[in-house]
Amino acid sequence: MKVCKFGGTSVASAEQIKKVAAIVQSDPTRRLVVVSAPGKRFNDDIKVTDLLIELANAVLQQQDAVEEKLKNVVKRYESNANGLGLDHAICEVIEADLRKRIAEAGSVTDELLMDSLKASGEDNNAKMIAAYFNSIGLKAKYMSPLEAGLIVNDLPARAQALAKAYDNLSVLKDSQEIIVFPGFFGYTEEGVLRTFERGGSDITGSILAAAVKAELYENFTDVDSVFCANPKVVNCPVEIQEITYREMRELSYAGFSVFHDEALMPVYKIGIPVCIKNTNNPSAPGTRIVSVRESNHSPVTGISADSGFSILYVSKYLMNREIGFGRKLLQILEDENISYEHTPSGLDDISVIIRSHQLSPEKEDRIVKRVETELQADDVHFRHDFSMIVIVGEGMNNNTGLAARAATAISKTGANIEMINQGSSEVSLVFGVRKEFENKILQALYNEFFALSATTLKR
């Protein structure tokens, strides 16, 4: 049994949904299908999720435009239904569902109402796609995460599937029909809808694949494979044919948008391989994500970059002799509900790398004052607008001089390296740099590790 997930561009239009049906029909082991909300049909188009956010904001702000924005969402589904030759009744079901969700305004928190309306994108698209499958002779059934038992934890922690969810979902493997399952959300034990974080439909697919112990989790998107560097920055980068879970997790963490890093956890735990494939070119082999891969001549598998980082710098003479200093510093961040990414340190100083979206001027001011007074630091300040450049490869730990090659390539761009961090597994090497140098550094590192062999190498 295979679990296959189709992203937003794969289900954006009637034409794309027909491709999805053909892919499912071509392989009888594809019996569990996870779908996203309709994405963009063309560059300037608006995703259904964004239309739903506009609708939710209008509802929360009690604007007169609620009805207009509701119709905008329904029109997108009507367009797809017409292209698929479906009865208009499916659109009436979708509109009724949206009105029911809107009617909850005032009886639930603003956050839960927003989650409910956003999740309707996937939920209603699953209903429509199941209806289309049946109309062409594919025996299919829409399955609600509530009915299936995709149970998640309560607020305020980020949504994650509970252990009992896997037991509940395991029975789906016995279905004689193709199950069409909406991605992106689950329900608490009290029946409260909660959405997963970025890449939520990937997470749903991974949970289902682990629950039914699928032979393969296929993740269909709009590219033939994962590339070793961002093709928007590097011209025609090398394709990756096979990559380990650890490598993919590191690359996804630092900007690889093809597959969300949190989505790997359920399948990683029990070793289910993942294959990233192209809905528009399903015969392409794609990129396989596996536990162990064969080694090759290149120590580096991929290079990625992500911006939006800030650095909290703390300095205190003889810090290294003070027991508990690091714990106390991180406790101050925890009190502000802030997670950290890296903590490179010296004898008398430590830097804490933080995702900037977690900060505000008020939080920064409170943190600085507490570090100064409670930890009696000599210097403490924030710096902003940093990018993290990550070089990833299972072969790095057996390769001498790789860090020197990378640092030399970066120095040729004129950028200053603000931070270097390497994990004990030596699967990744992280450089903190100013954001304005990000693209130049990506190109320089690609030229150093890939360009000479790019014309002949297919990893």
C-alpha positions as CSV (number, residue, x, y, z in Angstrom):
1,M,0.0,0.0,0.0
2,K,1.2,3.5,-0.9
3,V,0.2,6.7,0.6
4,C,0.3,9.6,-1.8
5,K,0.0,13.3,-1.0
6,F,-0.8,16.0,-3.6
7,G,0.3,19.6,-3.0
8,G,-1.6,22.8,-3.8
9,T,-0.4,23.2,-7.4
10,S,-1.3,19.5,-8.0
11,V,-4.9,20.2,-7.2
12,A,-5.2,23.8,-8.2
13,S,-7.5,23.3,-11.2
14,A,-9.7,20.8,-12.9
15,E,-6.9,19.9,-15.3
16,Q,-4.5,19.2,-12.5
17,I,-7.1,17.1,-10.6
18,K,-7.6,15.0,-13.7
19,K,-3.8,14.3,-13.6
20,V,-4.1,13.3,-10.0
21,A,-6.9,10.8,-10.9
22,A,-4.8,9.3,-13.7
23,I,-1.8,8.9,-11.3
24,V,-4.0,7.1,-8.7
25,Q,-5.7,5.0,-11.4
26,S,-2.3,3.9,-12.8
27,D,-1.3,2.1,-9.6
28,P,-3.8,0.0,-7.6
29,T,-1.5,0.2,-4.5
30,R,-2.2,4.0,-4.3
31,R,-5.2,3.6,-2.0
32,L,-4.7,6.5,0.5
33,V,-4.7,9.9,-1.1
34,V,-3.9,13.1,0.9
35,V,-4.8,16.4,-0.7
36,S,-4.0,20.1,0.0
37,A,-6.2,23.1,-0.7
38,P,-6.2,24.4,-4.3
39,G,-3.1,26.4,-4.9
40,K,-2.1,28.8,-7.6
41,R,-3.2,28.1,-11.2
42,F,-0.8,30.7,-12.6
43,N,1.8,33.1,-11.2
44,D,-0.5,36.0,-10.3
45,D,-3.3,33.7,-9.0
46,I,-4.4,33.6,-5.3
47,K,-4.3,30.3,-3.4
48,V,-7.6,29.2,-1.8
49,T,-5.9,29.3,1.6
50,D,-5.2,33.0,1.2
51,L,-8.8,33.6,0.1
52,L,-9.9,31.8,3.3
53,I,-7.6,33.9,5.4
54,E,-9.1,37.0,3.9
55,L,-12.6,35.6,4.6
56,A,-11.6,34.8,8.2
57,N,-10.2,38.3,8.8
58,A,-13.4,39.9,7.4
59,V,-15.5,37.7,9.7
60,L,-13.3,38.6,12.8
61,Q,-13.4,42.3,12.0
62,Q,-17.1,42.2,11.2
63,Q,-16.6,43.7,7.8
64,D,-19.4,44.2,5.2
65,A,-17.2,42.3,2.7
66,V,-17.8,38.8,4.3
67,E,-20.4,37.8,1.7
68,E,-18.2,38.9,-1.2
69,K,-15.1,37.1,0.2
70,L,-17.2,33.9,0.8
71,K,-18.4,34.0,-2.8
72,N,-14.7,34.4,-4.0
73,V,-13.9,31.1,-2.3
74,V,-16.9,29.3,-3.6
75,K,-16.2,30.5,-7.1
76,R,-12.8,28.7,-7.1
77,Y,-14.5,25.4,-6.2
78,E,-17.3,26.1,-8.8
79,S,-14.6,26.6,-11.5
80,N,-13.1,23.2,-10.7
81,A,-16.4,21.4,-10.4
82,N,-17.5,22.7,-13.8
83,G,-14.2,21.6,-15.3
84,L,-14.6,18.2,-13.8
85,G,-18.2,17.8,-15.0
86,L,-19.5,17.5,-11.4
87,D,-23.0,18.2,-10.3
88,H,-23.4,21.7,-8.7
89,A,-24.6,20.0,-5.5
90,I,-20.9,19.6,-4.4
91,C,-20.6,23.4,-4.4
92,E,-23.7,23.7,-2.4
93,V,-22.2,21.3,0.2
94,I,-19.0,23.4,0.3
95,E,-20.8,26.7,0.7
96,A,-23.0,25.3,3.5
97,D,-19.9,24.1,5.2
98,L,-18.2,27.5,5.0
99,R,-21.4,29.2,6.4
100,K,-21.5,26.8,9.3
101,R,-17.9,27.6,10.2
102,I,-18.5,31.3,9.9
103,A,-21.5,31.0,12.3
104,E,-19.1,29.8,15.0
105,A,-17.7,33.3,15.2
106,G,-18.1,34.6,18.8
107,S,-18.4,31.1,20.3
108,V,-14.8,30.1,19.7
109,T,-11.5,32.1,20.0
110,D,-10.3,34.1,17.0
111,E,-7.4,31.6,16.6
112,L,-9.7,28.6,16.4
113,L,-12.0,30.3,14.0
114,M,-9.1,31.2,11.7
115,D,-7.8,27.5,11.9
116,S,-11.3,26.2,11.1
117,L,-11.7,28.4,8.0
118,K,-8.2,27.7,6.8
119,A,-8.6,24.0,7.2
120,S,-11.8,24.1,5.1
121,G,-9.6,24.5,2.0
122,E,-8.2,21.0,2.3
123,D,-11.4,19.5,3.8
124,N,-13.7,20.7,1.0
125,N,-11.2,19.9,-1.7
126,A,-11.0,16.3,-0.5
127,K,-14.8,16.1,-0.8
128,M,-14.7,17.4,-4.3
129,I,-11.8,15.1,-5.4
130,A,-13.5,12.0,-3.9
131,A,-16.7,13.0,-5.8
132,Y,-14.7,13.2,-9.0
133,F,-13.0,9.9,-8.5
134,N,-16.4,8.2,-8.1
135,S,-17.7,10.0,-11.2
136,I,-15.0,8.4,-13.4
137,G,-15.4,4.9,-11.9
138,L,-12.8,5.0,-9.1
139,K,-14.4,3.7,-5.9
140,A,-13.4,6.4,-3.5
141,K,-14.5,7.8,-0.1
142,Y,-13.9,11.1,1.6
143,M,-12.6,10.6,5.1
144,S,-12.8,13.3,7.8
145,P,-9.8,13.4,10.2
146,L,-12.4,13.6,13.0
147,E,-14.1,10.4,11.8
148,A,-10.8,8.7,11.2
149,G,-9.4,9.6,14.7
150,L,-6.5,11.9,13.8
151,I,-6.2,13.0,17.4
152,V,-3.8,15.9,18.2
153,N,-2.7,17.5,21.5
154,D,-4.3,20.5,23.1
155,L,-3.3,24.2,22.9
156,P,-1.0,26.0,23.5
157,A,1.7,23.6,22.2
158,R,2.0,23.3,18.4
159,A,-0.3,20.6,17.0
160,Q,1.1,17.1,16.9
161,A,-0.5,13.7,16.5
162,L,-1.0,11.7,19.7
163,A,0.1,8.0,19.9
164,K,-3.5,6.8,19.9
165,A,-4.0,8.6,16.5
166,Y,-1.7,6.1,14.8
167,D,-3.8,3.2,16.3
168,N,-7.0,4.8,15.1
169,L,-5.7,5.5,11.6
170,S,-4.2,2.0,11.1
171,V,-7.5,0.5,10.2
172,L,-7.6,2.6,7.0
173,K,-5.3,0.0,5.4
174,D,-8.2,-2.4,5.3
175,S,-10.5,-0.1,3.2
176,Q,-11.6,-1.5,-0.1
177,E,-12.1,2.0,-1.4
178,I,-9.6,4.7,-2.2
179,I,-9.5,7.0,0.8
180,V,-9.3,10.7,0.0
181,F,-8.1,12.5,3.2
182,P,-7.7,16.2,3.8
183,G,-4.2,17.3,4.9
184,F,-3.2,20.1,7.3
185,F,-5.4,19.4,10.4
186,G,-6.6,17.1,13.1
187,Y,-8.8,17.2,16.2
188,T,-8.2,17.2,19.9
189,E,-9.9,14.6,22.1
190,E,-12.6,17.3,22.8
191,G,-13.3,17.7,19.1
192,V,-11.5,21.0,18.7
193,L,-10.0,21.5,15.2
194,R,-6.3,22.3,15.1
195,T,-4.0,22.9,12.2
196,F,-0.4,21.7,11.8
197,E,2.4,24.1,11.1
198,R,3.8,25.1,7.7
199,G,3.7,22.1,5.3
200,G,0.8,20.7,7.3
201,S,-0.4,18.4,4.5
202,D,3.0,16.8,4.3
203,I,2.7,16.1,8.0
204,T,-0.7,14.5,7.5
205,G,0.6,12.3,4.7
206,S,3.5,11.2,6.9
207,I,1.3,10.4,9.8
208,L,-1.0,8.2,7.6
209,A,2.0,6.4,6.0
210,A,3.3,5.6,9.4
211,A,-0.1,4.5,10.8
212,V,-0.8,2.0,7.9
213,K,2.9,1.0,7.6
214,A,2.9,1.9,3.9
215,E,5.6,0.5,1.6
216,L,6.2,4.0,0.3
217,Y,5.0,7.6,1.0
218,E,4.8,9.5,-2.4
219,N,4.8,13.3,-2.1
220,F,3.6,14.8,-5.4
221,T,4.6,18.4,-6.1
222,D,5.5,20.5,-9.2
223,V,9.2,19.6,-9.7
224,D,10.8,16.4,-11.0
225,S,13.2,16.1,-8.0
226,V,14.9,17.9,-5.2
227,F,17.9,19.9,-6.3
228,C,21.1,20.3,-4.5
229,A,20.6,24.1,-4.4
230,N,17.8,26.6,-4.9
231,P,17.1,26.7,-8.7
232,K,15.9,30.3,-8.3
233,V,19.5,31.3,-7.3
234,V,21.7,28.7,-9.0
235,N,21.2,28.0,-12.7
236,C,20.3,24.4,-13.4
237,P,21.5,22.8,-10.2
238,V,22.3,19.1,-9.9
239,E,19.3,16.8,-9.2
240,I,19.4,14.6,-6.1
241,Q,18.3,11.1,-6.8
242,E,18.6,9.7,-3.2
243,I,19.0,11.5,0.1
244,T,18.9,10.3,3.7
245,Y,16.3,11.5,6.3
246,R,19.0,13.3,8.2
247,E,20.2,15.1,5.1
248,M,16.7,16.1,4.1
249,R,15.8,17.3,7.5
250,E,18.9,19.6,7.6
251,L,18.2,21.0,4.2
252,S,14.4,21.5,4.9
253,Y,15.3,23.3,8.1
254,A,17.3,25.9,6.2
255,G,14.9,26.8,3.4
256,F,14.3,23.7,1.2
257,S,10.6,24.3,0.6
258,V,9.9,21.0,-1.3
259,F,9.4,19.0,1.9
260,H,8.7,20.3,5.5
261,D,11.3,19.0,8.0
262,E,8.7,18.1,10.7
263,A,6.9,15.9,8.2
264,L,9.8,13.4,8.1
265,M,9.5,12.4,11.8
266,P,6.6,9.8,11.6
267,V,8.1,8.0,8.6
268,Y,11.7,8.3,9.9
269,K,10.8,6.5,13.1
270,I,9.8,3.3,11.3
271,G,11.9,3.6,8.2
272,I,9.3,4.2,5.5
273,P,10.9,5.6,2.3
274,V,9.6,8.8,0.8
275,C,9.6,9.6,-2.9
276,I,9.1,13.2,-4.1
277,K,7.6,13.2,-7.5
278,N,6.1,15.6,-10.1
279,T,2.4,15.5,-10.8
280,N,3.1,17.0,-14.2
281,N,5.7,14.4,-15.0
282,P,4.9,11.3,-13.0
283,S,7.2,9.0,-15.0
284,A,10.2,10.9,-13.7
285,P,12.0,8.8,-10.9
286,G,11.9,11.7,-8.4
287,T,14.0,11.9,-5.3
288,R,14.0,9.1,-2.7
289,I,14.4,9.8,1.0
290,V,15.8,6.8,2.8
291,S,17.5,5.8,6.1
292,V,20.8,4.8,4.5
293,R,22.0,5.5,0.9
294,E,25.0,4.4,-1.0
295,S,28.0,6.6,-0.7
296,N,29.4,8.5,-3.7
297,H,32.4,10.6,-4.5
298,S,30.9,13.9,-3.3
299,P,30.9,14.7,0.4
300,V,28.2,17.4,0.0
301,T,24.6,16.4,-0.9
302,G,23.0,19.9,-0.9
303,I,23.3,23.5,0.1
304,S,20.5,25.6,1.4
305,A,19.9,29.0,3.0
306,D,17.2,30.7,5.0
307,S,16.9,34.3,6.2
308,G,15.0,35.8,9.1
309,F,17.4,35.1,11.9
310,S,18.5,37.3,14.8
311,I,21.5,36.9,17.2
312,L,21.4,37.5,20.9
313,Y,25.0,38.2,21.9
314,V,26.0,37.9,25.6
315,S,29.5,38.5,27.0
316,K,30.7,38.1,30.6
317,Y,34.3,37.7,31.8
318,L,34.9,34.1,33.2
319,M,31.6,32.9,31.9
320,N,33.0,29.5,31.3
321,R,33.6,29.0,35.1
322,E,30.1,30.0,36.1
323,I,27.9,26.9,36.6
324,G,24.5,27.2,35.1
325,F,25.0,30.3,33.1
326,G,23.7,28.8,29.8
327,R,20.7,27.2,31.5
328,K,19.7,30.5,33.1
329,L,20.1,32.4,29.8
330,L,17.9,29.9,27.9
331,Q,15.4,30.0,30.8
332,I,14.9,33.7,30.1
333,L,14.2,32.9,26.5
334,E,11.8,30.1,27.5
335,D,9.9,32.5,29.8
336,E,9.3,34.6,26.6
337,N,8.1,31.5,24.8
338,I,11.1,31.7,22.4
339,S,12.9,28.7,21.0
340,Y,16.5,28.8,19.8
341,E,18.4,27.4,16.8
342,H,22.1,27.4,17.7
343,T,24.2,28.4,20.6
344,P,27.9,28.9,19.4
345,S,30.1,30.0,22.3
346,G,33.6,31.0,23.4
347,L,35.2,31.2,26.9
348,D,33.6,34.6,27.7
349,D,30.7,34.9,25.3
350,I,27.8,33.1,23.8
351,S,25.5,33.8,20.8
352,V,22.0,32.5,20.7
353,I,20.5,32.2,17.2
354,I,16.7,32.9,17.1
355,R,14.1,33.0,14.4
356,S,13.3,36.7,14.2
357,H,9.5,36.2,13.9
358,Q,9.5,35.2,17.6
359,L,10.8,38.6,18.7
360,S,9.3,42.0,19.2
361,P,10.9,45.3,20.5
362,E,9.2,44.7,23.9
363,K,10.5,41.2,24.2
364,E,14.0,42.2,23.2
365,D,14.0,44.9,25.8
366,R,12.8,42.6,28.6
367,I,15.4,39.9,27.6
368,V,18.3,42.4,27.6
369,K,17.3,43.9,31.0
370,R,17.0,40.4,32.6
371,V,20.3,39.2,31.2
372,E,22.0,42.4,32.5
373,T,20.5,42.2,36.0
374,E,20.1,38.5,36.7
375,L,23.2,37.2,34.9
376,Q,25.3,40.4,35.4
377,A,26.5,40.3,31.8
378,D,29.2,42.8,30.6
379,D,27.5,43.2,27.2
380,V,24.2,42.0,25.8
381,H,22.5,43.0,22.6
382,F,20.5,41.8,19.6
383,R,21.6,41.9,16.0
384,H,19.2,41.3,13.1
385,D,18.9,40.4,9.4
386,F,21.0,37.3,9.3
387,S,20.8,34.2,7.1
388,M,21.9,30.7,7.9
389,I,23.8,28.9,5.1
390,V,23.8,25.1,5.6
391,I,26.1,22.6,3.8
392,V,24.8,19.1,4.2
393,G,26.2,15.6,3.4
394,E,26.6,12.2,5.0
395,G,30.1,12.1,3.6
396,M,31.3,15.2,5.3
397,N,32.6,13.5,8.5
398,N,35.2,11.6,6.4
399,N,36.3,14.5,4.4
400,T,39.3,16.6,5.3
401,G,39.4,20.4,4.6
402,L,35.7,20.8,3.7
403,A,35.2,23.6,6.2
404,A,38.3,25.4,4.9
405,R,37.0,25.1,1.3
406,A,33.6,26.5,2.3
407,A,35.1,29.4,4.3
408,T,37.5,30.2,1.4
409,A,34.6,30.3,-1.1
410,I,32.6,32.5,1.2
411,S,35.5,34.9,1.7
412,K,35.7,35.5,-2.0
413,T,32.2,37.0,-1.9
414,G,33.4,39.7,0.5
415,A,31.1,38.5,3.2
416,N,32.1,38.1,6.8
417,I,31.3,34.8,8.6
418,E,29.5,35.8,11.8
419,M,29.0,32.3,13.1
420,I,30.1,28.7,12.3
421,N,28.4,25.7,13.9
422,Q,28.9,22.0,13.2
423,G,26.8,19.2,14.9
424,S,28.5,16.3,16.4
425,S,27.1,14.0,13.7
426,E,29.0,16.1,11.1
427,V,26.1,15.8,8.7
428,S,25.9,19.6,8.4
429,L,28.0,22.7,8.6
430,V,26.2,26.0,9.3
431,F,27.4,29.5,8.6
432,G,25.7,32.7,9.9
433,V,26.1,35.6,7.5
434,R,24.4,39.0,6.8
435,K,21.3,38.5,4.7
436,E,22.5,40.7,1.8
437,F,25.2,38.1,1.0
438,E,22.9,35.1,1.0
439,N,22.6,34.6,-2.8
440,K,26.2,35.3,-3.6
441,I,27.3,32.8,-1.0
442,L,25.0,30.1,-2.3
443,Q,26.4,30.6,-5.8
444,A,29.9,30.5,-4.5
445,L,29.4,27.3,-2.5
446,Y,27.6,25.6,-5.4
447,N,30.6,26.5,-7.7
448,E,33.0,25.1,-5.1
449,F,31.3,21.8,-4.5
450,F,29.2,21.1,-7.6
451,A,29.8,23.2,-10.7
452,L,32.8,21.3,-12.0
453,S,30.8,18.0,-12.2
454,A,27.3,19.5,-12.8
455,T,27.3,18.6,-16.5
456,T,27.8,14.9,-15.8
457,L,26.7,14.2,-12.3
458,K,23.3,13.0,-11.4
459,R,23.3,12.3,-7.6
